[in-house]
Amino acid sequence: MHCPKCNSNNIVKNGHTHYGKQRFKCHNCGRQFVESPTRQPIDNSTRELIDKLLLERVSLAAIARVTGVSTRWLQYYVNQKYYQVLKVVEVTKKTR
């Protein structure tokens, strides 16, 4: 078995998840993971759809229902997008 992040085989058992699956930890990078996860990462097409729905100002609950993502993950994703937005506004004086 290899670490999904750094591909190292220097891993140890690290308890169980609340669903009872064996959890592992990589000694090289510190990543925790399970051997065969049931949940897969959100693909780029779903992320693009979420971005379009956010631009249309659809509620987060509706976006979660339509795309099938959890509301917790969606809130995390929206917060990530918010912190990437440039906060400095450039103001130019109007010429008369």
MOPAC internal coordinates of N, CA, C and O (Angstrom, degrees):
PM7 1SCF
backbone

  N    0.0000 0     0.00 0     0.00 0    0    0    0
  C    1.4462 1     0.00 0     0.00 0    1    0    0
  C    1.5238 1   108.29 1     0.00 0    2    1    0
  O    1.2310 1   120.94 1   -34.95 1    3    2    1
  N    1.3409 1   115.81 1   145.05 1    3    2    1
  C    1.4575 1   122.11 1  -177.44 1    5    3    2
  C    1.5171 1   110.00 1  -127.20 1    6    5    3
  O    1.2310 1   121.10 1   -25.90 1    7    6    5
  N    1.3237 1   115.50 1   154.10 1    7    6    5
  C    1.4647 1   122.39 1   176.37 1    9    7    6
  C    1.5272 1   108.76 1   -69.32 1   10    9    7
  O    1.2310 1   119.25 1   -47.10 1   11   10    9
  N    1.3477 1   119.05 1   132.90 1   11   10    9
  C    1.4630 1   120.29 1   179.65 1   13   11   10
  C    1.5268 1   113.26 1   -70.90 1   14   13   11
  O    1.2310 1   119.83 1   162.41 1   15   14   13
  N    1.3301 1   117.93 1   -17.59 1   15   14   13
  C    1.4634 1   120.49 1  -178.18 1   17   15   14
  C    1.5251 1   112.14 1   -90.88 1   18   17   15
  O    1.2310 1   120.16 1   128.00 1   19   18   17
  N    1.3505 1   117.29 1   -52.00 1   19   18   17
  C    1.4655 1   119.81 1  -174.12 1   21   19   18
  C    1.5301 1   113.16 1  -112.63 1   22   21   19
  O    1.2310 1   120.15 1   179.81 1   23   22   21
  N    1.3349 1   117.33 1    -0.19 1   23   22   21
  C    1.4628 1   124.02 1   177.70 1   25   23   22
  C    1.5335 1   113.29 1    63.22 1   26   25   23
  O    1.2310 1   120.26 1  -157.39 1   27   26   25
  N    1.3261 1   117.10 1    22.61 1   27   26   25
  C    1.4615 1   121.96 1   178.21 1   29   27   26
  C    1.5247 1   109.41 1   -81.77 1   30   29   27
  O    1.2310 1   120.51 1   -26.16 1   31   30   29
  N    1.3195 1   116.63 1   153.84 1   31   30   29
  C    1.4665 1   119.38 1   174.95 1   33   31   30
  C    1.5220 1   110.76 1  -107.21 1   34   33   31
  O    1.2310 1   119.87 1  -164.71 1   35   34   33
  N    1.3223 1   117.85 1    15.29 1   35   34   33
  C    1.4564 1   124.15 1   178.33 1   37   35   34
  C    1.5281 1   108.76 1   -89.88 1   38   37   35
  O    1.2310 1   120.31 1  -109.55 1   39   38   37
  N    1.3422 1   117.02 1    70.45 1   39   38   37
  C    1.4603 1   121.95 1  -176.07 1   41   39   38
  C    1.5169 1   110.68 1  -121.69 1   42   41   39
  O    1.2310 1   121.08 1   -23.87 1   43   42   41
  N    1.3301 1   115.53 1   156.13 1   43   42   41
  C    1.4681 1   121.98 1   178.43 1   45   43   42
  C    1.5197 1   108.70 1  -134.49 1   46   45   43
  O    1.2310 1   120.81 1   -21.00 1   47   46   45
  N    1.3266 1   116.05 1   159.00 1   47   46   45
  C    1.4546 1   120.74 1   174.59 1   49   47   46
  C    1.5206 1   108.43 1   -68.97 1   50   49   47
  O    1.2310 1   121.08 1   -35.81 1   51   50   49
  N    1.3296 1   115.55 1   144.19 1   51   50   49
  C    1.4641 1   119.76 1  -175.21 1   53   51   50
  C    1.5265 1   110.44 1  -141.35 1   54   53   51
  O    1.2310 1   120.11 1  -125.53 1   55   54   53
  N    1.3190 1   117.39 1    54.47 1   55   54   53
  C    1.4565 1   121.47 1   177.30 1   57   55   54
  C    1.5161 1   112.71 1    81.91 1   58   57   55
  O    1.2310 1   121.48 1    18.54 1   59   58   57
  N    1.3304 1   114.77 1  -161.46 1   59   58   57
  C    1.4558 1   121.90 1  -178.21 1   61   59   58
  C    1.5240 1   109.43 1  -130.50 1   62   61   59
  O    1.2310 1   120.93 1   -24.94 1   63   62   61
  N    1.3369 1   115.83 1   155.06 1   63   62   61
  C    1.4576 1   120.44 1   174.28 1   65   63   62
  C    1.5246 1   108.35 1   -76.79 1   66   65   63
  O    1.2310 1   120.53 1    -8.18 1   67   66   65
  N    1.3177 1   116.59 1   171.82 1   67   66   65
  C    1.4594 1   119.42 1   178.99 1   69   67   66
  C    1.5279 1   111.68 1   -70.70 1   70   69   67
  O    1.2310 1   120.19 1   170.35 1   71   70   69
  N    1.3281 1   117.25 1    -9.65 1   71   70   69
  C    1.4630 1   121.39 1   173.72 1   73   71   70
  C    1.5238 1   111.66 1   -92.68 1   74   73   71
  O    1.2310 1   120.10 1   175.93 1   75   74   73
  N    1.3389 1   117.42 1    -4.07 1   75   74   73
  C    1.4589 1   121.36 1   177.46 1   77   75   74
  C    1.5146 1   115.07 1    96.04 1   78   77   75
  O    1.2310 1   119.55 1  -177.98 1   79   78   77
  N    1.3341 1   118.46 1     2.02 1   79   78   77
  C    1.4668 1   120.61 1   179.31 1   81   79   78
  C    1.5222 1   109.97 1   -79.61 1   82   81   79
  O    1.2310 1   121.11 1   -32.08 1   83   82   81
  N    1.3322 1   115.48 1   147.92 1   83   82   81
  C    1.4579 1   121.26 1   178.00 1   85   83   82
  C    1.5253 1   110.45 1   -68.90 1   86   85   83
  O    1.2310 1   120.45 1   -49.36 1   87   86   85
  N    1.3297 1   116.75 1   130.64 1   87   86   85
  C    1.4592 1   122.17 1   177.73 1   89   87   86
  C    1.5258 1   108.59 1  -103.49 1   90   89   87
  O    1.2310 1   120.77 1   -36.96 1   91   90   89
  N    1.3210 1   116.13 1   143.04 1   91   90   89
  C    1.4627 1   122.34 1   179.16 1   93   91   90
  C    1.5182 1   109.42 1  -122.60 1   94   93   91
  O    1.2310 1   120.87 1   -22.84 1   95   94   93
  N    1.3419 1   115.94 1   157.16 1   95   94   93
  C    1.4569 1   121.27 1   177.76 1   97   95   94
  C    1.5171 1   109.29 1  -133.53 1   98   97   95
  O    1.2310 1   120.73 1   -44.05 1   99   98   97
  N    1.3206 1   116.21 1   135.95 1   99   98   97
  C    1.4561 1   122.19 1   178.18 1  101   99   98
  C    1.5268 1   108.88 1   -86.21 1  102  101   99
  O    1.2310 1   120.46 1   -50.14 1  103  102  101
  N    1.3249 1   116.73 1   129.86 1  103  102  101
  C    1.4614 1   120.42 1   178.76 1  105  103  102
  C    1.5289 1   111.52 1   -75.11 1  106  105  103
  O    1.2310 1   119.51 1   155.23 1  107  106  105
  N    1.3164 1   118.54 1   -24.77 1  107  106  105
  C    1.4686 1   120.87 1  -177.69 1  109  107  106
  C    1.5209 1   112.52 1   -77.13 1  110  109  107
  O    1.2310 1   120.11 1   128.54 1  111  110  109
  N    1.3432 1   117.40 1   -51.46 1  111  110  109
  C    1.4659 1   119.63 1  -175.14 1  113  111  110
  C    1.5284 1   113.66 1  -108.92 1  114  113  111
  O    1.2310 1   119.90 1   168.05 1  115  114  113
  N    1.3357 1   117.80 1   -11.95 1  115  114  113
  C    1.4597 1   120.76 1   178.38 1  117  115  114
  C    1.5143 1   114.83 1    85.08 1  118  117  115
  O    1.2310 1   119.63 1  -176.97 1  119  118  117
  N    1.3142 1   118.31 1     3.03 1  119  118  117
  C    1.4633 1   122.14 1  -178.77 1  121  119  118
  C    1.5221 1   110.20 1   -68.03 1  122  121  119
  O    1.2310 1   120.39 1   -43.65 1  123  122  121
  N    1.3428 1   116.86 1   136.35 1  123  122  121
  C    1.4557 1   122.57 1   173.39 1  125  123  122
  C    1.5154 1   108.36 1  -103.50 1  126  125  123
  O    1.2310 1   120.44 1   -39.38 1  127  126  125
  N    1.3269 1   116.76 1   140.62 1  127  126  125
  C    1.4576 1   120.21 1  -177.38 1  129  127  126
  C    1.5113 1   110.01 1  -158.79 1  130  129  127
  O    1.2310 1   120.80 1   -14.64 1  131  130  129
  N    1.3286 1   116.08 1   165.36 1  131  130  129
  C    1.4601 1   122.81 1   172.14 1  133  131  130
  C    1.5249 1   107.71 1  -109.95 1  134  133  131
  O    1.2310 1   120.80 1   -23.96 1  135  134  133
  N    1.3284 1   116.08 1   156.04 1  135  134  133
  C    1.4639 1   120.24 1  -172.69 1  137  135  134
  C    1.5288 1   112.80 1   -65.12 1  138  137  135
  O    1.2310 1   120.18 1   131.08 1  139  138  137
  N    1.3107 1   117.25 1   -48.92 1  139  138  137
  C    1.4717 1   119.50 1  -179.70 1  141  139  138
  C    1.5285 1   108.52 1  -129.11 1  142  141  139
  O    1.2310 1   120.11 1   -91.33 1  143  142  141
  N    1.3373 1   117.40 1    88.67 1  143  142  141
  C    1.4636 1   120.29 1  -177.00 1  145  143  142
  C    1.5204 1   111.92 1   -68.62 1  146  145  143
  O    1.2310 1   120.78 1   -36.02 1  147  146  145
  N    1.3291 1   116.12 1   143.98 1  147  146  145
  C    1.4630 1   120.39 1   177.99 1  149  147  146
  C    1.5220 1   110.85 1   -84.55 1  150  149  147
  O    1.2310 1   120.03 1   152.03 1  151  150  149
  N    1.3091 1   117.55 1   -27.97 1  151  150  149
  C    1.4577 1   121.91 1   178.09 1  153  151  150
  C    1.5200 1   108.94 1   -95.04 1  154  153  151
  O    1.2310 1   120.42 1   -45.96 1  155  154  153
  N    1.3129 1   116.79 1   134.04 1  155  154  153
  C    1.4529 1   122.33 1  -179.90 1  157  155  154
  C    1.5307 1   109.04 1  -106.48 1  158  157  155
  O    1.2310 1   119.58 1   -22.50 1  159  158  157
  N    1.3260 1   118.41 1   157.50 1  159  158  157
  C    1.4708 1   120.55 1   177.86 1  161  159  158
  C    1.5290 1   111.77 1   -60.64 1  162  161  159
  O    1.2310 1   120.77 1   -27.29 1  163  162  161
  N    1.3162 1   116.13 1   152.71 1  163  162  161
  C    1.4589 1   121.89 1   179.57 1  165  163  162
  C    1.5324 1   108.27 1   -72.94 1  166  165  163
  O    1.2310 1   120.33 1   -53.97 1  167  166  165
  N    1.3294 1   116.98 1   126.03 1  167  166  165
  C    1.4712 1   119.88 1  -176.22 1  169  167  166
  C    1.5315 1   111.27 1   -77.11 1  170  169  167
  O    1.2310 1   121.19 1   -14.65 1  171  170  169
  N    1.3231 1   115.32 1   165.35 1  171  170  169
  C    1.4663 1   121.47 1  -174.53 1  173  171  170
  C    1.5210 1   113.03 1   -65.69 1  174  173  171
  O    1.2310 1   119.73 1   147.76 1  175  174  173
  N    1.3265 1   118.13 1   -32.24 1  175  174  173
  C    1.4656 1   119.42 1   179.80 1  177  175  174
  C    1.5348 1   110.46 1   -66.55 1  178  177  175
  O    1.2310 1   120.26 1   142.46 1  179  178  177
  N    1.3272 1   117.10 1   -37.54 1  179  178  177
  C    1.4648 1   120.49 1   177.06 1  181  179  178
  C    1.5193 1   110.16 1   -68.29 1  182  181  179
  O    1.2310 1   120.14 1   140.57 1  183  182  181
  N    1.3271 1   117.34 1   -39.43 1  183  182  181
  C    1.4670 1   120.61 1   178.09 1  185  183  182
  C    1.5298 1   110.89 1   -63.64 1  186  185  183
  O    1.2310 1   120.13 1   140.81 1  187  186  185
  N    1.3284 1   117.36 1   -39.19 1  187  186  185
  C    1.4688 1   120.85 1   178.14 1  189  187  186
  C    1.5250 1   110.63 1   -65.63 1  190  189  187
  O    1.2310 1   120.38 1   139.81 1  191  190  189
  N    1.3362 1   116.87 1   -40.19 1  191  190  189
  C    1.4612 1   120.77 1   177.06 1  193  191  190
  C    1.5268 1   110.40 1   -62.97 1  194  193  191
  O    1.2310 1   120.43 1   138.58 1  195  194  193
  N    1.3309 1   116.78 1   -41.42 1  195  194  193
  C    1.4662 1   120.84 1   178.68 1  197  195  194
  C    1.5263 1   109.84 1   -62.91 1  198  197  195
  O    1.2310 1   120.31 1   138.39 1  199  198  197
  N    1.3315 1   117.01 1   -41.61 1  199  198  197
  C    1.4663 1   120.37 1   178.60 1  201  199  198
  C    1.5305 1   110.93 1   -61.05 1  202  201  199
  O    1.2310 1   120.38 1   137.25 1  203  202  201
  N    1.3304 1   116.87 1   -42.75 1  203  202  201
  C    1.4673 1   120.48 1   179.26 1  205  203  202
  C    1.5299 1   111.03 1   -65.15 1  206  205  203
  O    1.2310 1   120.42 1   138.41 1  207  206  205
  N    1.3389 1   116.80 1   -41.59 1  207  206  205
  C    1.4613 1   119.95 1   179.72 1  209  207  206
  C    1.5245 1   111.32 1   -67.69 1  210  209  207
  O    1.2310 1   120.23 1   146.01 1  211  210  209
  N    1.3267 1   117.16 1   -33.99 1  211  210  209
  C    1.4663 1   119.94 1   176.25 1  213  211  210
  C    1.5302 1   110.91 1   -65.81 1  214  213  211
  O    1.2310 1   120.32 1   141.32 1  215  214  213
  N    1.3338 1   117.00 1   -38.68 1  215  214  213
  C    1.4640 1   120.20 1   177.31 1  217  215  214
  C    1.5219 1   111.69 1   -65.59 1  218  217  215
  O    1.2310 1   120.35 1   151.07 1  219  218  217
  N    1.3296 1   116.93 1   -28.93 1  219  218  217
  C    1.4705 1   121.40 1   177.53 1  221  219  218
  C    1.5245 1   112.40 1   -82.76 1  222  221  219
  O    1.2310 1   120.92 1  -179.02 1  223  222  221
  N    1.3264 1   115.85 1     0.98 1  223  222  221
  C    1.4724 1   123.72 1   178.36 1  225  223  222
  C    1.5262 1   112.73 1    61.60 1  226  225  223
  O    1.2310 1   120.78 1  -141.04 1  227  226  225
  N    1.3197 1   116.12 1    38.96 1  227  226  225
  C    1.4586 1   121.96 1   174.68 1  229  227  226
  C    1.5317 1   107.26 1   -78.72 1  230  229  227
  O    1.2310 1   119.81 1   -35.49 1  231  230  229
  N    1.3178 1   117.96 1   144.51 1  231  230  229
  C    1.4661 1   121.05 1  -177.13 1  233  231  230
  C    1.5257 1   110.94 1   -64.65 1  234  233  231
  O    1.2310 1   120.88 1   -25.76 1  235  234  233
  N    1.3260 1   115.92 1   154.24 1  235  234  233
  C    1.4615 1   120.71 1  -179.58 1  237  235  234
  C    1.5251 1   111.52 1   -63.67 1  238  237  235
  O    1.2310 1   120.44 1   142.61 1  239  238  237
  N    1.3232 1   116.77 1   -37.39 1  239  238  237
  C    1.4631 1   119.72 1   179.03 1  241  239  238
  C    1.5288 1   110.69 1   -63.33 1  242  241  239
  O    1.2310 1   120.24 1   139.68 1  243  242  241
  N    1.3198 1   117.15 1   -40.32 1  243  242  241
  C    1.4652 1   120.81 1   179.13 1  245  243  242
  C    1.5246 1   110.85 1   -67.93 1  246  245  243
  O    1.2310 1   120.24 1   139.50 1  247  246  245
  N    1.3471 1   117.14 1   -40.50 1  247  246  245
  C    1.4586 1   120.49 1   178.57 1  249  247  246
  C    1.5239 1   110.11 1   -62.98 1  250  249  247
  O    1.2310 1   120.20 1   138.59 1  251  250  249
  N    1.3260 1   117.22 1   -41.41 1  251  250  249
  C    1.4626 1   121.06 1   179.14 1  253  251  250
  C    1.5261 1   110.82 1   -63.31 1  254  253  251
  O    1.2310 1   120.30 1   139.43 1  255  254  253
  N    1.3310 1   117.03 1   -40.57 1  255  254  253
  C    1.4687 1   120.43 1   178.98 1  257  255  254
  C    1.5195 1   111.16 1   -65.89 1  258  257  255
  O    1.2310 1   120.12 1   135.02 1  259  258  257
  N    1.3254 1   117.38 1   -44.98 1  259  258  257
  C    1.4661 1   121.88 1  -174.77 1  261  259  258
  C    1.5241 1   111.33 1   -68.76 1  262  261  259
  O    1.2310 1   120.36 1   136.48 1  263  262  261
  N    1.3337 1   116.91 1   -43.52 1  263  262  261
  C    1.4637 1   120.57 1  -174.14 1  265  263  262
  C    1.5221 1   113.45 1   -89.23 1  266  265  263
  O    1.2310 1   120.03 1   162.65 1  267  266  265
  N    1.3230 1   117.55 1   -17.35 1  267  266  265
  C    1.4615 1   120.27 1   179.32 1  269  267  266
  C    1.5212 1   114.39 1    81.87 1  270  269  267
  O    1.2310 1   119.94 1  -163.95 1  271  270  269
  N    1.3388 1   117.73 1    16.05 1  271  270  269
  C    1.4654 1   120.15 1   176.53 1  273  271  270
  C    1.5194 1   108.61 1   -94.76 1  274  273  271
  O    1.2310 1   120.73 1   -18.54 1  275  274  273
  N    1.3310 1   116.20 1   161.46 1  275  274  273
  C    1.4592 1   119.37 1   179.12 1  277  275  274
  C    1.5233 1   109.60 1   -77.19 1  278  277  275
  O    1.2310 1   120.84 1   -27.86 1  279  278  277
  N    1.3291 1   115.99 1   152.14 1  279  278  277
  C    1.4602 1   119.97 1   179.15 1  281  279  278
  C    1.5251 1   110.75 1   -66.15 1  282  281  279
  O    1.2310 1   120.45 1   148.55 1  283  282  281
  N    1.3091 1   116.74 1   -31.45 1  283  282  281
  C    1.4700 1   120.47 1   178.50 1  285  283  282
  C    1.5362 1   110.56 1   -65.22 1  286  285  283
  O    1.2310 1   120.49 1   132.86 1  287  286  285
  N    1.3390 1   116.68 1   -47.14 1  287  286  285
  C    1.4608 1   119.73 1   178.37 1  289  287  286
  C    1.5191 1   110.51 1   -63.86 1  290  289  287
  O    1.2310 1   120.19 1   139.49 1  291  290  289
  N    1.3424 1   117.25 1   -40.51 1  291  290  289
  C    1.4551 1   121.69 1  -178.69 1  293  291  290
  C    1.5259 1   110.81 1   -62.76 1  294  293  291
  O    1.2310 1   119.98 1   137.70 1  295  294  293
  N    1.3351 1   117.64 1   -42.30 1  295  294  293
  C    1.4630 1   120.33 1   178.12 1  297  295  294
  C    1.5240 1   110.91 1   -63.83 1  298  297  295
  O    1.2310 1   120.57 1   140.52 1  299  298  297
  N    1.3266 1   116.52 1   -39.48 1  299  298  297
  C    1.4625 1   121.09 1   176.88 1  301  299  298
  C    1.5324 1   109.88 1   -62.11 1  302  301  299
  O    1.2310 1   120.06 1   136.78 1  303  302  301
  N    1.3146 1   117.48 1   -43.22 1  303  302  301
  C    1.4648 1   122.85 1  -179.52 1  305  303  302
  C    1.5271 1   110.73 1   -64.28 1  306  305  303
  O    1.2310 1   120.26 1   136.74 1  307  306  305
  N    1.3246 1   117.10 1   -43.26 1  307  306  305
  C    1.4653 1   121.22 1   179.79 1  309  307  306
  C    1.5260 1   110.00 1   -65.16 1  310  309  307
  O    1.2310 1   119.99 1   138.41 1  311  310  309
  N    1.3287 1   117.62 1   -41.59 1  311  310  309
  C    1.4632 1   120.87 1   177.82 1  313  311  310
  C    1.5214 1   110.79 1   -61.89 1  314  313  311
  O    1.2310 1   120.57 1   139.80 1  315  314  313
  N    1.3281 1   116.51 1   -40.20 1  315  314  313
  C    1.4604 1   121.46 1   177.86 1  317  315  314
  C    1.5326 1   110.24 1   -61.60 1  318  317  315
  O    1.2310 1   120.28 1   136.00 1  319  318  317
  N    1.3271 1   117.06 1   -44.00 1  319  318  317
  C    1.4597 1   121.78 1   178.29 1  321  319  318
  C    1.5312 1   110.98 1   -62.77 1  322  321  319
  O    1.2310 1   120.61 1   139.88 1  323  322  321
  N    1.3352 1   116.44 1   -40.12 1  323  322  321
  C    1.4608 1   121.60 1  -178.77 1  325  323  322
  C    1.5234 1   111.00 1   -62.58 1  326  325  323
  O    1.2310 1   120.13 1   136.98 1  327  326  325
  N    1.3239 1   117.35 1   -43.02 1  327  326  325
  C    1.4605 1   120.56 1  -177.94 1  329  327  326
  C    1.5269 1   112.33 1   -72.75 1  330  329  327
  O    1.2310 1   119.56 1   164.49 1  331  330  329
  N    1.3280 1   118.44 1   -15.51 1  331  330  329
  C    1.4531 1   121.77 1   176.80 1  333  331  330
  C    1.5259 1   112.52 1   -84.14 1  334  333  331
  O    1.2310 1   120.44 1   165.44 1  335  334  333
  N    1.3318 1   116.77 1   -14.56 1  335  334  333
  C    1.4596 1   121.02 1  -178.30 1  337  335  334
  C    1.5242 1   109.23 1   -74.42 1  338  337  335
  O    1.2310 1   120.72 1   -43.97 1  339  338  337
  N    1.3094 1   116.22 1   136.03 1  339  338  337
  C    1.4534 1   121.97 1   179.34 1  341  339  338
  C    1.5261 1   109.65 1   -66.70 1  342  341  339
  O    1.2310 1   120.03 1   -52.23 1  343  342  341
  N    1.3308 1   117.54 1   127.77 1  343  342  341
  C    1.4662 1   121.78 1  -174.94 1  345  343  342
  C    1.5315 1   113.48 1   -94.06 1  346  345  343
  O    1.2310 1   119.73 1   169.16 1  347  346  345
  N    1.3308 1   118.12 1   -10.84 1  347  346  345
  C    1.4584 1   121.50 1  -178.27 1  349  347  346
  C    1.5219 1   109.17 1   -87.31 1  350  349  347
  O    1.2310 1   120.89 1   -52.20 1  351  350  349
  N    1.3134 1   115.90 1   127.80 1  351  350  349
  C    1.4567 1   121.47 1   178.76 1  353  351  350
  C    1.5199 1   107.47 1  -107.48 1  354  353  351
  O    1.2310 1   120.84 1   -53.17 1  355  354  353
  N    1.3130 1   116.01 1   126.83 1  355  354  353
  C    1.4581 1   120.56 1   179.51 1  357  355  354
  C    1.5205 1   108.71 1   -93.61 1  358  357  355
  O    1.2310 1   120.95 1   -58.62 1  359  358  357
  N    1.3320 1   115.78 1   121.38 1  359  358  357
  C    1.4495 1   121.65 1  -178.25 1  361  359  358
  C    1.5227 1   108.66 1  -110.47 1  362  361  359
  O    1.2310 1   120.51 1   -51.87 1  363  362  361
  N    1.3190 1   116.63 1   128.13 1  363  362  361
  C    1.4582 1   120.74 1   176.69 1  365  363  362
  C    1.5308 1   108.12 1  -113.39 1  366  365  363
  O    1.2310 1   121.48 1   -37.00 1  367  366  365
  N    1.3153 1   114.78 1   143.00 1  367  366  365
  C    1.4695 1   119.04 1  -179.63 1  369  367  366
  C    1.5142 1   109.56 1   -73.28 1  370  369  367
  O    1.2310 1   121.65 1   -36.79 1  371  370  369
  N    1.3055 1   114.44 1   143.21 1  371  370  369
  C    1.4561 1   121.18 1  -179.48 1  373  371  370
  C    1.5329 1   109.15 1   -82.29 1  374  373  371
  O    1.2310 1   120.69 1   -48.67 1  375  374  373
  N    1.3000 1   116.29 1   131.33 1  375  374  373
  C    1.4564 1   119.43 1   178.27 1  377  375  374
  C    1.5224 1   109.59 1   -84.21 1  378  377  375
  O    1.2310 1   121.87 1   -38.50 1  379  378  377
  N    1.3344 1   114.03 1   141.50 1  379  378  377
  C    1.4671 1   118.08 1  -177.40 1  381  379  378
  C    1.4924 1   111.71 1  -105.60 1  382  381  379
  O    1.2310 1   120.10 1   180.00 1  383  382  381

